[in-house]
Structures are given as C-alpha cells and as structure tokens.
Amino acid sequence: MARIAGINIPPQQHAEIGLTAIFGIGRARARDYTFPGGVDVPELRQPRAPELKLITRKAIKPSEAEVVENPRSRSAQLRVMEKI
C-alpha cells in the first residue's frame, strides 16, 4: 500500500503550496462521508468509503534537539496517511 506523508509549512516560509493544493490529497479524502457545497453540515452528510487511512492521529512536530540544530523546523508538522 502507498503511504503519503505531508509537511505543513506556514505561508511565510518558502514553500507555499502543500500536498492538498498540488495533488488534492488531504483529510477530506480520509473522511467516511461527503457533503454538498462548501460547508460541512451534519444533517447533509452522505456516507462513502474513505480513500485514505490516517496513520498519525496528530501531527508529528520536531523534537527540541532538532529545533536547536535547525531553527527553521520549529513550525513544521508531519502528517502520514495510507492509500486504501
């Protein structure tokens, strides 16, 4: 199975486009429902099979040692998903 890892980088950093913008990959594909329009209203949710499985529930942040060694890493967050 393919695993997908993405790093959230704030807009003030050099890379402004993340995996969601480039490939359309993100949390929306990991949900087991879809909704019409741009607003998630619980009453309008329609069930569907998720395309991705979240491997890390929370974002993985750099350790203190890594931040000391590389101060620019302090704002990075790693998320890992697996394609089903």
C-alpha positions in Angstrom: 0.0 0.0 0.0 1.2 3.5 -0.8 1.9 5.8 2.1 1.7 9.6 1.8 3.5 12.0 4.0 3.0 15.7 4.0 4.6 18.6 5.9 2.5 21.6 6.8 4.6 24.7 6.1 3.2 28.1 7.1 2.8 30.7 4.3 5.7 32.9 5.5 8.1 30.0 4.7 9.4 29.4 1.2 7.1 26.6 0.2 3.6 27.9 0.0 1.8 25.0 -1.7 1.2 21.8 0.1 0.1 18.3 -0.9 -3.6 19.3 -0.7 -3.1 22.1 -3.3 -0.9 20.1 -5.6 -2.5 16.6 -5.6 -5.9 17.1 -3.9 -4.8 14.9 -1.0 -5.9 15.7 2.5 -8.2 15.0 5.4 -11.3 15.3 3.2 -10.3 12.0 1.5 -9.8 10.3 4.8 -13.4 11.0 5.9 -16.1 8.4 5.6 -18.6 10.9 4.4 -19.0 13.7 1.9 -21.2 16.8 1.9 -22.6 19.1 -0.8 -21.4 22.7 -1.0 -18.6 24.2 0.9 -19.9 23.9 4.4 -19.9 20.7 6.5 -23.5 20.4 7.9 -24.0 17.1 9.8 -27.6 16.8 8.5 -26.4 16.9 4.9 -23.6 14.3 5.2 -23.7 11.4 2.7 -21.8 8.2 3.6 -18.9 7.0 1.3 -15.9 4.8 1.6 -12.7 6.7 2.7 -9.8 6.7 0.2 -7.1 7.3 2.8 -6.4 6.0 6.3 -4.8 8.4 8.8 -1.6 6.7 10.2 -0.8 9.5 12.6 -3.8 10.9 14.5 -1.9 14.1 15.5 0.7 16.0 13.6 4.3 15.0 14.4 6.3 18.0 15.5 10.1 18.3 15.6 11.9 17.5 18.8 13.7 20.1 20.9 17.1 18.7 19.7 16.0 19.2 16.0 14.8 22.7 16.6 18.1 23.6 18.3 20.0 22.1 15.3 17.6 23.6 12.7 15.6 26.6 14.0 13.5 26.7 10.8 12.0 23.3 11.6 10.1 24.7 14.6 6.9 25.3 12.6 6.9 22.1 10.6 4.2 19.4 11.2 4.3 16.0 9.6 1.1 14.0 8.9 1.1 10.5 7.4 -1.8 8.8 5.5 -2.0 5.4 3.7 -3.9 5.0 0.5 -6.6 2.3 0.8 
